[in-house]
Amino acid sequence: MSAMTQIDLAQSNALFNNYGPRALRMVRGEGVFLYDDAGKQYLDFTAGIAVCNLGHADKGLAEVIAKQAGTLLHTSNLFLIPGQVALAQKLADLAGLAEDAKVMFVNSGTEANEAALKLVRKYHASVAGKARTKVLSLPNAFHGRTMGALSLTPKAAYHEGFTPLVPDCVTPETLADVLTAIDEDVAACIVEVVQGEAGVYPLATDYLQALANRLHEVGALLIVDEVQTGVGRTGRFFAYEQVGIQPDVVTLAKGLGNGVPVGAVIARESVAAAFSPGSHGSTFGGNPLAMAAGNYVVDTVTAKGFLDGVCQVSVALEQVLRRYFTNVSGRGMMWGFDVADAKTFAKQAVERGLLVTKCSPTRIRIVPPLILREEHVERFESIVQKLA
Ligand SMILES: Cc1ncc(COP(=O)(O)O)c(C=O)c1O
């Protein structure tokens, strides 16, 4: 470790405390493994919180990033960025929306949802011809931390000290209440197909279809938040493909850049039309570096056989989880399960070289890189069988 690194760490009290104390210091990654500053290896079932789908230090991605950095990092959206045009076309084709799709780039999940919230209001005001401002979200949803996204995230603890939130962002008490709340005043409803932060709970297919139909009936829009589920995490490029619903707006981030911050909003053409020049923007959004990473990631994840491999290893992973844990739920490479004490479980996992995340005092979430192989699942089993 360099002297500089030692000084930085010793002075880390200059940081805000919004993440609490963090004991581990990761300094290197390779594939599905992370290494701390003492050289200890960890099987990384956090993947940067569902971000590093291609694992750590992917050689192809590193080359693409280095090449782009040596050519052109940033121009702003004053200029047309060729990488945006290419990536937008790929995402629009993959999305399979009811009309041709258009894409706009941002830098994170919360920004994508923030933009989606603005877009659906603007759509009703300027395209659909009647202003509607009410946007619904679901119980236990998580959509991000900026004011709009936070207003669509019903967890009371996240709201504390930040009120008043954005008006007309409403989360009914139950899933059934969401259906009955949908009327001609509703602009849109935002959903996660698998509620990740809540504990990795897939929503029932018939519920999602009923929700989509009801929104359609009243001319309200369906926003599917694929920030965590998208880019192959559930075994298909978009999780909504697995449940037979067609969104009007889709938000993406996390896995899209494999660690380079990239977010995107995909919308069907007539909805995207609500944004005219000046409606919305981002200095960094879709910059050449982000687009180099995004294009590489999408090409890799959509290459023949990649997602079949994810589905195959996912079956082995699910079998192991069901052998040792209760209340196992999830899809593809995102799973949750119950434990007696999540804090103790995560701590003991770290001691044995496994990284997981807690999503409640009794629930663990795992979101390993999509490049996970059966040998890694075996290693995972050898660790958790001592913890379960
Ligand atoms: C479903 C979902 N939406 C939005 C977000 C917010 O994304 P970000 O942290 O990139 O702002 C997250 C983050 O966990 C998420 O899981």
The ligand as a Gaussian input file, in Angstrom:
#p B3LYP/6-31G(d) Opt

LIG

0 1
 C      -35.138000      -0.057000      -8.681000
 C      -34.185000       1.069000      -8.412000
 N      -34.470000       2.291000      -8.889000
 C      -33.643000       3.325000      -8.684000
 C      -32.496000       3.188000      -7.947000
 C      -31.604000       4.368000      -7.718000
 O      -30.464000       4.254000      -8.505000
 P      -29.164000       5.120000      -8.195000
 O      -28.620000       4.651000      -6.900000
 O      -28.256000       4.850000      -9.374000
 O      -29.583000       6.536000      -8.155000
 C      -32.160000       1.936000      -7.422000
 C      -30.946000       1.765000      -6.607000
 O      -30.772000       0.841000      -5.866000
 C      -33.035000       0.846000      -7.657000
 O      -32.780000      -0.370000      -7.163000

